[in-house]
Amino acid sequence: MKACVWKMMVAVLALTGAVAMVNAQPLPSGPIEAGVVAATLQEVPRIATSPGRAVAFQEVEVRPRVGGVIEEVLYTPGQSLDVGDPLFRIDDSSYLAAVAAAQANVATAEANLPVKRAAYDRAEQLSGRGYTEAEVETARASLAEAKATLESARAALEYARTELSWTTLTSPIAGRADVATVSVGDLVTAGQTDALTTIVRSDPIYVDMMEASARILSVRKGIHEGTLKQNDVLHATLALENGDVYRGTGELVTPGNTVSTTTGTVTIRFKFDNPQHVIIPGMFVRGEVVLGTMEAYLVPQRAAARGASGKLTAYVVGDDGRARQVTLEDEGSYRNAWIVREGLNEGDRLIVDGLSSIRPGQAVTPVPVTIGDDGIARDVATSAVED
């Protein structure tokens, strides 16, 4: 039993030694060639990329203001509507009768008013000569009552006519209407909970972008310290759910005033023209906003790696011709490069090619290269020939 245990321990020790030998590979004896680019401080746009959601410019749920039976649906779902276009017609028989009754009340009040005015005028002229002061006051009150009755009858007529107009439901906004939730013969009531249809205006359209409050603080700090030159006007571009870039730019509507207590984000609203209705309310998009410009180094993404701590590291060729690892402070990315403000110096020879063989202290023979728009490194001489 003891012999078996000793054999297992020996095997484990042997395996551990083998792994250590692999991890502690010696550096190559001679210098190795590596492609390098010169670090250059340049003006780089500061772009914020944020998720967003499309919101209708206007949206209204149509509900009846009077009750009755639906007699006709006057629109086609999906068609473009202007303000005032008819949507539904409700049976107006009872409302026509109400208008007629109100008109009769107005006529009665108008006929009664001259009689009351003549009685008051007579009582006032004969006051003290057959009419007492009390009778004069009674005549005055009767005239005032007749005037009030006429005004009340006229108001009732106006309201009856208004209710009659409400029997034809019209579009309060310009937009497109959904399918009706009622059909001819359905009974509806005034102010009911269920909408008859919904009208949406999506040209222009709003896009609400969610931005972390921490990034907003960082941007404001950069503007305050002068490291970020803010654009006078903020514009946004969109990438749709299928990856297509939307043709058009959005204008800032409001920068947001509160931070969500659940997500820690601020909702920033932009407005986009949407004549073809490509963007649909409720659609999720991704927006890019150019906040301004800053002086920084563009480090090709292929030249840097992010460690377990989240920091970017890269290799540069020191004055002694050996590779030296540096830690970079990045501010996001631009195209195929990291935006780096700290960790590099002007003119540093950044290793971008042959990194698989590079270790700290490795002797390096630098070969100048260029990085194309596709992110591929090419020798400077080769690039000159291709041009």
ChimeraX attribute file (.defattr): number of C-alpha atoms within 10 A of each C-alpha:
attribute: neighborCount
match mode: 1-to-1
recipient: residues
	/A:1	5
	/A:2	6
	/A:3	7
	/A:4	9
	/A:5	10
	/A:6	10
	/A:7	10
	/A:8	11
	/A:9	11
	/A:10	12
	/A:11	12
	/A:12	11
	/A:13	10
	/A:14	12
	/A:15	12
	/A:16	12
	/A:17	12
	/A:18	12
	/A:19	10
	/A:20	11
	/A:21	11
	/A:22	10
	/A:23	9
	/A:24	9
	/A:25	8
	/A:26	9
	/A:27	14
	/A:28	12
	/A:29	8
	/A:30	10
	/A:31	14
	/A:32	15
	/A:33	16
	/A:34	23
	/A:35	22
	/A:36	26
	/A:37	24
	/A:38	18
	/A:39	18
	/A:40	17
	/A:41	17
	/A:42	12
	/A:43	14
	/A:44	18
	/A:45	21
	/A:46	24
	/A:47	18
	/A:48	18
	/A:49	18
	/A:50	17
	/A:51	16
	/A:52	24
	/A:53	19
	/A:54	22
	/A:55	22
	/A:56	18
	/A:57	17
	/A:58	16
	/A:59	19
	/A:60	17
	/A:61	15
	/A:62	21
	/A:63	18
	/A:64	21
	/A:65	16
	/A:66	20
	/A:67	18
	/A:68	21
	/A:69	17
	/A:70	20
	/A:71	18
	/A:72	15
	/A:73	17
	/A:74	14
	/A:75	18
	/A:76	14
	/A:77	16
	/A:78	13
	/A:79	11
	/A:80	15
	/A:81	23
	/A:82	14
	/A:83	11
	/A:84	12
	/A:85	17
	/A:86	16
	/A:87	21
	/A:88	25
	/A:89	20
	/A:90	25
	/A:91	18
	/A:92	21
	/A:93	11
	/A:94	11
	/A:95	20
	/A:96	15
	/A:97	13
	/A:98	19
	/A:99	20
	/A:100	15
	/A:101	16
	/A:102	22
	/A:103	19
	/A:104	14
	/A:105	19
	/A:106	21
	/A:107	14
	/A:108	14
	/A:109	20
	/A:110	18
	/A:111	13
	/A:112	16
	/A:113	19
	/A:114	14
	/A:115	13
	/A:116	19
	/A:117	18
	/A:118	13
	/A:119	16
	/A:120	22
	/A:121	15
	/A:122	13
	/A:123	22
	/A:124	19
	/A:125	11
	/A:126	14
	/A:127	15
	/A:128	11
	/A:129	9
	/A:130	9
	/A:131	14
	/A:132	14
	/A:133	14
	/A:134	10
	/A:135	15
	/A:136	21
	/A:137	14
	/A:138	15
	/A:139	21
	/A:140	18
	/A:141	14
	/A:142	18
	/A:143	22
	/A:144	16
	/A:145	14
	/A:146	20
	/A:147	19
	/A:148	14
	/A:149	19
	/A:150	21
	/A:151	15
	/A:152	16
	/A:153	22
	/A:154	19
	/A:155	14
	/A:156	19
	/A:157	21
	/A:158	15
	/A:159	15
	/A:160	21
	/A:161	18
	/A:162	13
	/A:163	19
	/A:164	21
	/A:165	16
	/A:166	19
	/A:167	23
	/A:168	23
	/A:169	22
	/A:170	20
	/A:171	21
	/A:172	17
	/A:173	17
	/A:174	19
	/A:175	22
	/A:176	19
	/A:177	24
	/A:178	16
	/A:179	13
	/A:180	17
	/A:181	11
	/A:182	16
	/A:183	14
	/A:184	13
	/A:185	13
	/A:186	12
	/A:187	14
	/A:188	19
	/A:189	14
	/A:190	11
	/A:191	13
	/A:192	13
	/A:193	9
	/A:194	14
	/A:195	15
	/A:196	20
	/A:197	18
	/A:198	19
	/A:199	23
	/A:200	22
	/A:201	21
	/A:202	26
	/A:203	21
	/A:204	16
	/A:205	22
	/A:206	25
	/A:207	32
	/A:208	24
	/A:209	26
	/A:210	23
	/A:211	22
	/A:212	15
	/A:213	17
	/A:214	12
	/A:215	12
	/A:216	14
	/A:217	11
	/A:218	12
	/A:219	19
	/A:220	14
	/A:221	13
	/A:222	15
	/A:223	15
	/A:224	11
	/A:225	10
	/A:226	11
	/A:227	15
	/A:228	20
	/A:229	18
	/A:230	19
	/A:231	13
	/A:232	8
	/A:233	10
	/A:234	16
	/A:235	18
	/A:236	23
	/A:237	20
	/A:238	25
	/A:239	17
	/A:240	16
	/A:241	12
	/A:242	7
	/A:243	10
	/A:244	9
	/A:245	14
	/A:246	16
	/A:247	12
	/A:248	12
	/A:249	17
	/A:250	21
	/A:251	17
	/A:252	18
	/A:253	14
	/A:254	12
	/A:255	14
	/A:256	15
	/A:257	8
	/A:258	11
	/A:259	15
	/A:260	12
	/A:261	8
	/A:262	6
	/A:263	11
	/A:264	13
	/A:265	19
	/A:266	21
	/A:267	20
	/A:268	18
	/A:269	21
	/A:270	25
	/A:271	22
	/A:272	25
	/A:273	17
	/A:274	17
	/A:275	11
	/A:276	8
	/A:277	13
	/A:278	13
	/A:279	27
	/A:280	16
	/A:281	19
	/A:282	12
	/A:283	14
	/A:284	19
	/A:285	22
	/A:286	20
	/A:287	25
	/A:288	18
	/A:289	20
	/A:290	17
	/A:291	20
	/A:292	20
	/A:293	17
	/A:294	21
	/A:295	18
	/A:296	23
	/A:297	24
	/A:298	22
	/A:299	26
	/A:300	23
	/A:301	18
	/A:302	18
	/A:303	21
	/A:304	22
	/A:305	15
	/A:306	12
	/A:307	10
	/A:308	7
	/A:309	6
	/A:310	8
	/A:311	13
	/A:312	20
	/A:313	16
	/A:314	23
	/A:315	24
	/A:316	25
	/A:317	23
	/A:318	16
	/A:319	10
	/A:320	10
	/A:321	15
	/A:322	21
	/A:323	25
	/A:324	20
	/A:325	17
	/A:326	16
	/A:327	17
	/A:328	21
	/A:329	15
	/A:330	18
	/A:331	15
	/A:332	13
	/A:333	19
	/A:334	16
	/A:335	12
	/A:336	17
	/A:337	18
	/A:338	23
	/A:339	25
	/A:340	21
	/A:341	18
	/A:342	14
	/A:343	14
	/A:344	22
	/A:345	13
	/A:346	10
	/A:347	11
	/A:348	17
	/A:349	23
	/A:350	27
	/A:351	30
	/A:352	25
	/A:353	21
	/A:354	13
	/A:355	16
	/A:356	7
	/A:357	12
	/A:358	22
	/A:359	16
	/A:360	14
	/A:361	15
	/A:362	19
	/A:363	23
	/A:364	21
	/A:365	17
	/A:366	22
	/A:367	16
	/A:368	19
	/A:369	22
	/A:370	19
	/A:371	19
	/A:372	12
	/A:373	9
	/A:374	8
	/A:375	14
	/A:376	14
	/A:377	20
	/A:378	17
	/A:379	14
	/A:380	16
	/A:381	11
	/A:382	11
	/A:383	14
	/A:384	9
	/A:385	7
	/A:386	7
	/A:387	5
